[in-house]
Amino acid sequence: MTNTVLTRTRVNEQATTEINASKGALTALGVASALVGLWAVACFVGGIVASGGPIALARAWISAVTGV
């Protein structure tokens, strides 16, 4: 009599390229948003300095928005 043995093997593979691509994209987006935020702060500070202070900037902004 012959005995037949069936065996199953599983192959577990992980795609590290997808994980690395996701981390790279997340890093790139984080750096880009940080640069945009720094640019916005620099523009705001430049506006305050050019207008003569925060109150003068607020007056100029309201004047520009209302057209008065």
C-alpha positions in Angstrom: 0.0 0.0 0.0 1.3 3.5 -0.8 0.6 6.5 1.3 0.1 9.9 -0.4 0.9 12.9 1.6 -0.3 16.3 0.4 1.5 19.3 1.7 0.6 23.0 1.3 3.2 25.6 1.3 2.5 29.3 1.7 4.7 32.0 0.3 4.5 35.3 2.1 6.0 38.1 0.2 5.7 41.7 1.1 6.1 44.5 -1.4 8.5 46.9 0.2 8.6 49.1 -2.9 5.0 50.1 -2.2 5.7 51.0 1.4 8.9 52.9 0.4 7.0 54.8 -2.3 4.3 55.7 0.1 6.8 57.0 2.7 8.6 58.9 0.0 5.4 60.5 -1.2 4.4 61.4 2.3 7.8 62.9 3.0 7.7 65.0 -0.2 4.2 66.3 0.5 5.2 67.1 4.1 8.3 69.1 2.9 6.2 70.9 0.3 3.5 71.9 2.7 6.2 73.1 5.2 7.8 75.2 2.6 4.4 76.8 1.6 3.7 77.5 5.3 7.1 79.1 5.8 6.6 81.2 2.6 3.2 82.4 3.9 4.6 83.4 7.3 7.5 85.3 5.5 4.9 87.1 3.4 2.8 88.0 6.4 5.9 89.3 8.3 7.0 91.3 5.2 3.5 92.8 5.0 3.6 93.9 8.7 7.1 95.4 8.2 6.1 97.2 5.0 2.9 98.6 6.3 4.3 99.9 9.6 2.9 97.5 12.1 0.0 95.0 12.6 -2.6 97.7 13.1 -1.6 99.6 9.9 -1.7 96.2 8.1 -5.2 95.5 9.3 -6.3 99.0 8.2 -4.8 98.6 4.8 -6.3 95.1 4.4 -9.8 96.4 5.3 -9.4 99.3 3.0 -8.3 97.0 0.2 -11.2 94.6 0.8 -13.9 97.2 1.1 -12.5 99.6 -1.5 -12.7 102.6 0.8 
